[in-house]
Amino acid sequence: MISSSLLMGGIGVLAAGTYLMRLAGYKLGAHVELPERARLLLADAAIVLLLAVAAVATLFEGQQFAGYARPFGVLVALLLAWRKAPLIVVIISAGLATAAVRWLGVM
């Protein structure tokens, strides 16, 4: 077990690093001008990173495949979001679809 002082020290170091990164972005943002192409690439990179995290969270539970029910629920959510359904409808429908597939025995 980790000692509480070591844990609090680690949290403090991470908090300070986060604050310094934000401060550096604020201070350098006015002095460093990125080309428009670089700005577009950075925006696209953030989207790709979020999509990759979502894909891994959807398909895997720890080190193993999560089964077919979860990707089916995500597919239902994507379809409803694409059709511009209200967020609560998307969330509840995805949960119900996932639960229905699991209830049918498809893992």
C-alpha positions in Angstrom: 0.0 0.0 0.0 1.2 3.5 -0.8 1.8 5.9 2.0 -0.6 8.8 2.2 2.3 11.4 2.2 3.7 9.9 -1.0 0.2 9.9 -2.6 -0.4 13.5 -1.6 3.0 14.5 -2.9 2.2 12.8 -6.2 -1.1 14.7 -6.5 0.7 17.9 -5.6 3.3 17.4 -8.3 0.7 16.5 -10.9 -1.4 19.6 -9.9 1.6 21.9 -10.2 2.6 20.4 -13.6 -1.0 20.9 -14.9 -1.0 24.5 -13.6 2.4 25.2 -15.2 1.3 23.7 -18.6 -1.8 25.9 -18.6 0.2 29.0 -17.6 2.8 28.3 -20.3 0.0 27.9 -22.9 -1.5 31.2 -21.8 1.8 33.1 -21.8 3.1 31.6 -25.1 -0.2 31.8 -26.9 0.2 35.5 -27.4 3.8 35.1 -28.7 3.7 32.0 -30.8 1.7 32.1 -34.0 0.9 28.7 -35.6 0.2 28.4 -39.3 -3.4 27.7 -40.1 -2.5 24.2 -41.4 -0.9 23.4 -38.0 -4.0 24.6 -36.2 -6.2 22.4 -38.3 -3.9 19.4 -37.8 -4.0 19.9 -34.0 -7.8 20.1 -34.0 -8.0 16.9 -36.0 -5.4 15.2 -33.8 -7.6 15.9 -30.7 -10.6 14.4 -32.4 -8.7 11.3 -33.5 -7.3 10.8 -30.0 -10.8 11.0 -28.5 -12.1 8.6 -31.1 -9.3 6.1 -30.3 -10.0 6.2 -26.6 -13.8 5.7 -27.2 -13.1 2.8 -29.5 -10.8 1.1 -27.0 -13.3 1.7 -24.2 -16.1 0.3 -26.3 -14.3 -2.9 -27.5 -12.3 -3.9 -24.5 -12.8 -4.6 -20.8 -9.4 -4.7 -19.3 -7.3 -7.0 -21.6 -10.2 -8.9 -23.1 -12.9 -8.3 -25.7 -16.0 -6.7 -24.1 -18.4 -8.8 -26.2 -20.9 -7.8 -28.8 -23.5 -6.1 -26.6 -21.5 -3.0 -25.8 -20.6 -2.2 -29.5 -24.2 -2.8 -30.4 -25.3 -0.2 -27.8 -22.7 2.3 -29.1 -23.9 1.7 -32.6 -27.5 2.4 -31.6 -26.3 5.6 -29.8 -24.3 6.7 -32.9 -27.4 6.1 -35.1 -29.7 8.1 -32.9 -27.1 10.9 -32.4 -26.7 11.1 -36.2 -30.5 11.4 -36.5 -30.3 14.3 -34.0 -32.3 12.6 -31.3 -32.4 14.3 -27.8 -29.4 13.3 -25.6 -31.6 11.5 -23.0 -33.2 9.4 -25.7 -29.8 8.5 -27.1 -28.5 7.4 -23.6 -31.5 5.5 -22.6 -31.9 3.7 -26.0 -28.3 2.7 -26.0 -28.5 1.3 -22.5 -31.7 -0.6 -23.3 -30.3 -2.0 -26.5 -27.2 -3.2 -24.7 -29.3 -4.7 -21.9 -31.6 -6.4 -24.5 -28.7 -8.0 -26.3 -27.2 -9.2 -23.1 -30.6 -10.5 -21.9 -30.8 -12.5 -25.2 -27.5 -14.2 -24.2 -25.2 -12.5 -26.7 -22.1 -11.4 -24.8 
